[in-house]
Amino acid sequence: MLRRLLSRPARAPSRPCSTRALLYYQSDRVPCSLTSTGLVGTCRDAQGSDGEFFGVDPQPAETPIASARGRPFSLDANGFCRLDDPLEHICYYDNTAVLDSYYAHCEATVARHTGAARVLAFDHNVRSRRRKQAAARLSGEGANAVQEPLVSYGVHNDYTLTSAARRVEQLARPLSTNDTLRARADMPPPIVPAEVEPLLRGRWCFINVWRNVSPEPVQQLPLALCDAATVSNDDLVVFEIRYADRVGENYFARRSERHRWWYFPLLTRDECVLIKCWDSRGASFAGRLEQMRGWPPPDAASAVPATFSLHTGFVDPLSSADAPDRESIEVRLIAFFS
């Protein structure tokens, strides 16, 4: 029987409404790009850990980060939002429990909030600096290593113009080495191959469900989110992630005075943050995929302002040195709209 971790929701103590912290951007030495140059990236192993980066030049920049609590941020306008989302907590370090229980919860949460006709959870990471330093792994079949919160990794988004559509196509192929879902014995691809083109021609979004998994509110290494309305395509740098069996891409970013950064201080585990990581109807890339594939352009009226939200962890100078280690999980999902 799964060990249940039940408690009353943690009450978040009061906190100043803003902070200043170092965020890691790419310098002007790294060429901006919307598609891959092959010059910037890393290799990632089967347990989800990165090797040495190449072609990067991260530079810290002191940046104001304001509290987003009480503000009406939304996925479609800004690329992120916070939800009250209490549940019966599982052991999030148990890979089987996450796959069998928490994935379904995240799918239901995203479907309910967005109105998507179909939502599929397909991947996740659990993060803890202390456990990463101890080389901890999740328990259960096919489990990945625990990862640390991404701070010096830098300001990024999880998909690009190229890799977002490619990931949909990959989800229609037999599961392989780097697929988290491979832990489910004999599981077929989550998408039927014949569905791929019709789905890509419609509206679809990659969304991360981010949650604190500790009974204590997050103080160390919180998550910063950039308002999508303040990001230009000219700020972006393609970063390749070379797996054994596929190539993924993130967008890194150069610093811009236009960027506006936000965070949710002292997140409890009965809240979650939804991060939009790609929207096929996002205005900043509207019609690009269709143009690349020779398809008719989408209806201009279907565009929404936010394609994605850049994000990163950061060292908050307001956190005490003896604050509890941040422990968090992000589950990656794709939502399809009818």
N, C-alpha and C positions, 0 to 999 in steps of 0.2 A: 504494500500500500504506500502511496506517495506520502512523504512527510509534508504536512500542511503547516504553513507558517502564518498563523492567524493572530491579528492584533487589531486594536482600534486604530483608525487613521492617525498618523502623527500630526500634531498641531504645529504649523510653521510659525516660529517666533517672528517678531517684527524685525525688519531689516531696512537699511537705507534703500532708496528707490533707484540708485544708480551706482556704478563703479567705474573704474578705469583699469585696463589690463593690457598686457601685450598679446596681440594677435599676430600670427605668422603668415605673412603674405610673400608671394614670389617677387623678386627684385626685377628691375628693368632688363637685367641680363637674360632673363628667361623669355623667349618669344611668345607673344600672345597667339592663340590659335583656337579655332572652333572645331577643327578636325585634326587628327593626330599627325605630328611631325616625326614620330618614332624616336625623338631625342630626349624625352622626359618620361620617367616612369620607375617601376620597380618590378621584381619578380616575387610572387606570393606562393608559399608552400601549401601543402594539402591540409595543414591545420589552421590556415587563415593568417599566418604571420608573414610580414613583409621582410624581404632582404634589403640590401643597400639600395638607396635611391640613386638615380642618375639624372643629370640635366637640371636639377633643381637648385634654387638659391633662396631658401627661406630667410626672410628678414623680419625681426619683431618690430611692431609698430604700436606705440601706446594709443589706445582707442577707447573712447567712451562707450559704455554698454549700459543701457537704461533698463529698468524693470518693465517687463511687459504685462505684469499682473494688473488686472482691471481694465485693460485696453482691448478694443474689439478687433484683434488680429484674426485673419481668416486665411485658409489655404489658398483660395482663389485670388485674393487681393495681395497677400503678403508672403505666402508660401509656408506659413506655419500657424499653429494655434495650440492652445492648451485646453484639455478636457478634464473634468472630474470623471474618474473612471475606477471606482472601487471594485474589487473582486476578491474572491477567495484565493489567497496567494499560495503559489506552489514553491518548491525549491527551484530557483531559476538556474542553478548550476547542474541540474539534472536534465540532460539533453532530451531524453525521452519524454519527460514531463512537459517540457517546453513545446515539443513537436505535437504531442497528443492532446494537450490542454490549452496552453497559452496561445498557440497559433490560431485556434478557432475563436478565442476571445478577441484577438486583434482583428481578425477578419470581420467579425460582427460589429466591432467598434467602428472600423473604417466604413463599412457598408452603411451603418446607421447614420454616421455623420455626413457622408458625402452623397448618399443616395445612389451609389454605384450598383449596377445590376449584378456584378460578379466580382469577388475579391479573393485573391490567392496569396497566402503567406508562403514564402519559399526560402527564406534565409534569416539568420540572426547572428548577432555578436553579443557576448556578455563581457563587460569591461570592469576591471578593478586593477589599479596600479599595484597594490600590495600582492594580489594573487598572481599577476603577470610576472612580477619580480621573483616569485616563488616557483615559476614555471608550471602553474596549475592548469589543469584541463577540466572541462566539463565531464561529468560522469555519463555513462550510457554509450550505446552503440554509435559509432561514427562521429563522436564528439570532437569539437574543435578546441584549440587552446583558448584560455581566457586571455583577452586582449586588454591593453591599457587604454584609458581615455586619450583621445587624439588631441594633442596640444601643439607640439612642434611639427606634427604632420602638416598642419597648416589649414588655412581657410579653403574649403572645398565643397563641391557637390558630388553626389555619388554616381551621376550619369552624365552623358554628353549627347549631342545630336546624333552621333553614330552609335554609341554603346547602348542607349536606351532601347531603340528598336531591335538591335542585335540581341539584347537580353530577352526580349519577348520571343524571338526566334529560338534562342537556346532553351527556353522553357518548354519547347515542343520536341526536344531531342531526348534520347535516353539519358538518364541521370548518370553522372560520371564523378571523377575523383573529387572535384571541388564543390559538388552540389550537396548542401546540407540535407536535403530531402533523401539522399541516398541511404540514410539511416533507417528509413522505412522499407522493410524488406519487400522486394518485388513491386515497388511503386512505379506505375507508368509515368511518363512525362505529364506534368500538370496541365499542359495545353495540348490539344489534339492538333497535329500538323496542319490539317485542312482548315483549321480555324485561324491560323496566323494572319494571313492577308486580310480577311474581313475585320479581324480585331484591330490590326494596325491602321486600317483606313478609318476607324472610328476614334472616339476619344478614350484615352487610357492614361493612367497616372501611376507612377511609382511613388509610394508613400512609406515612410518609416514611422513606426510607433516606438517612441523613446520613453523609457520608464526607469525611475529609481527603483531598485529592488531591495534596498536596505530599510529597516524600520525607522532609521534616522533620516531626516530631510537632507537633501544634497547641500553640502557646503564646499567641500573640496572639488576643484576642477568641474565647475558647472558648464552647461552647454550654452554657447552664444549663437544667435540666429540673426541673419541679415535680412532686412526687409527687401523682398524681391523687387519692389518698385524703385529701389535705389541702385540697382545693379545694371550695368551695360554689358553687352556682348564683347565690347572692346576690353573688358577687364579680365577675360578668361584665358586659361592656359590648359591644354589637354595633357593629362597625366595618365600614361598607360599602366595597367596592372596586368602583368603577364603571369597567368596561371599555367599549370601543366597542360591543361586541355582547352584553354580559351584565353582571349585577351579582353579585359574590361577596360573602361576608361572613366576617370573622374575629371571634373573641372577643378583646377586650382585657380587662384586669382591673384592679380596685382592689386595693390592698395589704391583706393580712390577716396577722395574727400566726400564724395556723394554717399558712400555706404553708411547706413544707419543700423546699428547693432542693438540687440535686445536679448534679455534672458529672463527666466522665471526663477527668482530667488527661492531657495529652500523648498524645492519640489519634494513632495511626499510620494510614497509608493501607491497612493490611491488617486494620483493624477497621472496623465500621460501627455506627451507632446507629440503632435502629428507634424511631420516634416515632409513637405512635398519635394521630391527629388527629381521628378520630371513630369511635365504635363504636355501631352501631344497637342493640346490646344493652347498652350502658353503663347502669349502675344509676341514675345521676343524671338521665337523661332517659328512663328505661324507659317505653315505652307512649305517649310524647308524639306521635311521628310518627303512630302508628296512630290516636290520638285526633283529631288534626288532619285526617286523611283518612277518618275514619269506618270504619276497619278494625277487626277483632277484636283485642284486646290480645294481645301475645306471651305465651308461657308464662313465668311469673315465674321459673321455675327456670333459664331460659336467660340471665338477666342476669349480667353480670360487673361487678366493682367499678369499673373505670376506663373512662370514656367518652373522655377525652383527657388529654394532658399539656400544660399551659402551658409555653412555652419562650421563650428569648431569648438573644442573644449578650450578652457583658459584657466590660468591660475588667478583666482580672485584674491586681491590683497585684503579684502574685508574678512576672509575666512581665517579662523584661528589656526595656528600651527598644529594643534592637537585635535582638530576636527576629524570626525570619522572619515575613513576612506570612501570615496565615491564608488558605488556599485550600481551598474546600470545595464539594461538590456535594450537593444534596438532590434526590432523585427521588420524585415523588408517585405513589402507587399506590393502587388499590382492590382489596380482597380480598373475595371472595364465598365463603360457606360453605354446604355442602350441608345 
